[in-house]
Amino acid sequence: MLRIAIIIGSTRTSRRTAVAAEWVAQVASRHAAVTRGEVVFETVDLADYALPVLDEPLPAMFGDYRHPHTLRWAQTIGSFDGFVFVTPEYNHSFPGALKNAIDFLFAEWNNKAAGFVSHGVHGGTRAVEHLRLAMTELQAANVRTQVALSAFTDFEITDPAEPGVIAPGPHQEPTLNELLDEVIAWSGALKPLRTATTATQAAPA
């Protein structure tokens, strides 16, 4: 069974991102691959990990993690076969908290699939442009389909300080299902690479 994480990519206390991620999780729970027992989706909230600004003494590529918070984060991310990142757009990019969390690890992201659901005034598309580059460097296969939720048309917002209620346009759920199809397919296709890497790491010197 494939395990796909839905990552809430913001740590603000009042986050529209969490509302968007809940919608993603609801749609994902109805996916045919879930019904067939082929895949399970799990929401991962960055706020639950309270990661400090990157404080490991060695680059993540060495895989020599020293701090308990890093080891906990690595165990979580390492347990998944693919990811759906749900991210807002902050100042033409994705949040620093998400970049920091990504930078803590290396091998745990490798040879896995990544899809992107974004939101913002411009649908968060510019955040995903940068996020794709970061995940490509980490040897993740970025899927083509993206869900871009507009703050103006896909949410009902009466108070800008509150997350509001998600109200996706009729085209958004089919687009999300297409994204999920791609993430599932690529997560499965890359499994032999992940298996080979694990076997190499476990082999005696």
C-alpha positions in Angstrom: 0.0 0.0 0.0 1.3 3.5 -0.9 1.3 6.2 1.7 0.8 9.8 0.6 1.2 12.8 2.9 -0.9 15.9 2.6 1.4 18.5 4.0 0.0 21.7 5.6 2.7 24.1 4.5 2.0 27.0 6.8 2.5 27.3 10.6 0.4 30.5 11.2 -2.1 30.1 14.0 -5.0 31.3 11.7 -4.3 29.4 8.5 -6.4 29.2 5.3 -3.9 26.5 4.4 -5.4 24.2 7.0 -8.9 24.7 5.5 -7.6 23.9 2.1 -5.7 20.8 3.3 -8.9 19.6 5.0 -10.7 19.8 1.6 -7.8 18.0 -0.1 -8.1 15.2 2.5 -11.8 14.9 2.1 -11.5 14.6 -1.7 -8.6 12.1 -1.3 -10.6 9.9 1.1 -13.1 9.3 -1.8 -10.5 8.4 -4.3 -10.9 5.1 -6.0 -7.4 3.9 -5.1 -8.3 4.4 -1.4 -11.5 2.3 -1.8 -9.4 -0.4 -3.5 -7.0 -0.4 -0.6 -4.1 0.7 -2.8 -3.2 3.9 -1.1 -3.7 5.8 2.2 -3.6 9.6 2.6 -2.5 11.2 5.9 -2.4 14.9 6.8 0.9 16.1 8.2 0.9 19.5 9.9 4.2 21.4 10.1 2.9 23.2 13.2 2.9 19.8 15.1 6.6 19.4 14.7 7.8 22.8 16.0 10.9 22.7 14.0 13.4 25.5 14.9 15.4 27.4 12.2 17.7 24.7 10.7 20.1 23.8 13.5 21.8 20.6 12.3 25.6 20.7 12.4 25.9 18.8 9.0 24.2 19.3 5.7 21.1 17.0 5.3 22.7 15.2 2.4 25.0 13.4 4.9 21.9 11.9 6.7 23.7 12.3 10.1 20.8 13.9 12.0 21.7 14.8 15.6 18.6 16.5 17.1 15.4 14.7 18.4 13.2 17.1 16.4 15.0 16.3 13.2 14.9 12.6 13.8 11.1 12.8 14.5 10.6 14.8 11.3 12.8 12.4 9.3 10.9 9.4 10.5 7.6 10.9 9.5 8.7 12.0 6.0 10.6 8.8 5.4 7.5 6.8 6.0 5.7 8.2 2.9 5.9 7.3 -0.8 4.6 10.7 -2.0 3.4 14.1 -1.0 0.7 16.6 -1.7 1.9 20.0 -0.6 -0.7 22.5 0.4 0.9 26.0 0.4 -0.1 29.6 0.5 1.9 32.3 -1.4 3.9 34.7 0.7 5.7 37.5 -1.1 5.9 35.7 -4.5 7.1 32.4 -2.9 6.2 29.7 -0.5 6.5 30.1 3.3 9.8 30.1 5.1 8.6 27.5 7.6 8.0 25.1 4.7 11.4 25.8 3.1 13.0 25.3 6.5 11.2 22.0 7.0 12.2 20.8 3.6 15.9 21.7 4.1 16.1 19.7 7.3 16.1 16.5 5.3 17.4 15.0 2.1 17.2 11.3 1.4 13.7 11.2 2.9 12.4 13.2 0.0 14.3 11.3 -2.7 12.6 9.2 -5.5 9.1 10.2 -4.4 6.3 12.1 -6.1 5.1 15.6 -5.3 1.9 17.4 -6.2 0.9 20.9 -5.3 -2.2 22.6 -4.1 -1.8 26.3 -3.6 -3.9 29.3 -2.6 -3.7 33.0 -2.5 -4.7 36.3 -4.3 -3.1 34.9 -7.5 -4.0 31.3 -6.7 -0.5 30.7 -5.2 0.9 29.8 -8.5 4.2 31.7 -7.9 4.7 29.8 -4.7 4.6 26.5 -6.5 7.1 27.7 -9.1 9.7 28.0 -6.4 8.5 24.9 -4.6 8.9 22.8 -7.7 12.5 23.9 -8.0 13.3 22.9 -4.4 11.7 19.5 -4.8 13.4 18.8 -8.1 16.8 19.4 -6.4 15.7 16.7 -3.8 15.1 14.2 -6.6 11.3 14.3 -6.2 9.1 13.8 -9.3 6.8 16.9 -9.6 3.5 16.0 -11.2 2.2 18.3 -13.9 -1.3 19.0 -12.6 -1.7 21.8 -10.0 -4.7 23.0 -8.1 -4.6 26.8 -7.6 -7.3 28.1 -5.3 -8.2 31.8 -5.6 -8.8 33.8 -2.4 -11.5 35.6 -4.4 -13.5 32.8 -6.0 -12.7 29.6 -4.0 -13.2 30.8 -0.5 -16.0 32.6 1.3 -14.2 35.2 3.4 -16.1 37.7 5.6 -13.1 38.6 7.8 -9.6 38.8 6.2 -8.1 37.9 9.6 -10.0 34.5 9.6 -9.4 31.5 7.4 -12.9 31.6 6.0 -14.8 28.7 4.4 -13.6 26.9 1.3 -16.0 26.9 -1.6 -14.0 25.5 -4.6 -15.3 26.2 -8.1 -16.8 23.2 -9.9 -13.6 22.5 -11.9 -11.4 22.3 -8.8 -12.3 18.8 -7.5 -11.8 17.1 -10.9 -8.5 18.9 -11.2 -7.5 17.7 -7.7 -8.5 14.1 -8.6 -6.3 14.3 -11.7 -3.4 15.6 -9.4 -4.0 12.7 -7.0 -4.0 10.2 -9.9 -0.6 11.5 -11.0 0.9 11.4 -7.5 -0.3 7.9 -7.0 1.0 6.7 -10.3 4.4 8.3 -9.9 4.7 7.2 -6.3 4.2 3.6 -7.5 6.5 3.9 -10.5 9.4 5.2 -8.3 9.0 2.5 -5.7 11.8 0.3 -7.3 14.2 3.2 -7.0 13.3 3.7 -3.3 13.7 -0.1 -2.7 17.1 -0.2 -4.4 18.3 2.8 -2.4 17.2 1.3 0.9 18.8 -2.0 0.0 22.1 -0.3 -0.8 22.1 1.7 2.4 21.4 -1.5 4.4 24.1 -3.6 2.8 27.2 -4.2 4.9 30.4 -2.3 4.0 
